[in-house]
Amino acid sequence: MRAAKCAGSLQRRRRWICSHKELETGYKTPIPEAALQQKPKAPFYFDTGYALFAKRPSRPFPPPFLSPPSGSFSDPLSTHNRCRDRRAVINGEFIRGITNGDDAILVGENFIGANDGVGAWATREKGHAALWSRLILHFWALEVERDSSIASTASTSSEPNPIAYLQKAYEQTKAATSSPSEWNGTTTACAALLYYNAHSVAETPSLYVTNLGDSQCLIIRPQSGELIYKTAEQWHWFDCPRQLGTNSPDTPNQNAVMDRVDIEENDIVLTMSDGVVDNLWEHEIVKIVLQSVRKQQSGEKDEILKDCSGVAESDMLFVAQQLVKAAKTIAQDPYAESPFMERAVEEGLAMEGGKLDDISVVAAICKRRKG
């Protein structure tokens, strides 16, 4: 019976349209060319894909994060460049990741994340949750890149510290959204960092999973069909998760939880906003992932997608698509049983159906680098 939650090289992005459904999908989020050459290659990496559905279009970022276009042909020529590139910037560089409604995701070969901005800020003056969720991920990714302990050198003895990276990201986001460019917002934070044990007899991968709030990370082992790890949701009360930002008492140092998980090659890692887990139970998520893997192996995936534009070449892209499609179906059904409905009933609230929300999924499979 369906029967839990609370309230650079630019890679390809595409619109995947099949019948009346529309999802935004891709493989990796944009990253500057210089960052691709920054560090030696680690022996393990993520093969990735993401899928997104927004309950409403994302609000544009305000200045100075996004420069306005030229107002007319009579504007000075010095403003011409502002209409040529509409990518958001901060401190002179493009903001990493992608915005999905009030959510934000980031997808790299060793770091993936999904943040859920609290949409209620859209009704407040100077409120912009999407900006907060995106900036937190941006600065978090930069801290991961800058820490020399992530570099794949055999002499490295220290381990990564994702909570410290998140704390710095939080502080930088607060500074960036303070006067004179004051913008308020809050966001959950969830990310997984792929690392490896360089000093063991045989190099083995491990995952550093950091979470604050109710976005989730799951690790699934397709060979055995097991769910081997799941983050615990963090709440203040029903429909109010722990969150970073304006007027929130939560901070990474005090409230974020980090777990190190030993994984194996071909384990699948998911980072997801609550738009998934509010509409799909854990066993349904695992079932969809395993079914998607079997469909890939049997070739059935191509039959499913043959009439759609933008056929998915990546197995993880297909997994992400199937999860978002399933969550979206429940979210738009006013009579469906859902985890969010069940939690609401437990709180004494009369409601039924799914929860319409932004739905963001990043799917990654751990692979060993050849050569």
ABEGO torsion letter per residue (X at the ends): XBXXEBXXBBBBBBBBBBEABBBBBBABBBBBAAAAAABBBBABBBBBBBBBBBABBBBBBBOAABBBBBABAABBAAAAAAAABABBBBGGBBBBEBBBEABBBBBBAABBBBBBBBAAAAABBGBBAAAAAAAAAAAAAAAAAABAAABBBAABABBBBAAAAAAAAAAAAAAAABOABBBBEBBBBBBBBBBBBAABABBBBBBBBBBBEABBBBBBBAAAGBBABBBBBBBABBGBBBBBEBGBABBAAAABBBBBBBBBBGBBBBBBBAAAAAABBAAAAAAAAAAAAAAAAAGAAAAAAAABBGBBABAAAAAAAAAAAAAAAAAABAABBBAAAAAAAAAGBBBBEBBBBBBBBBBBBBBBBBX
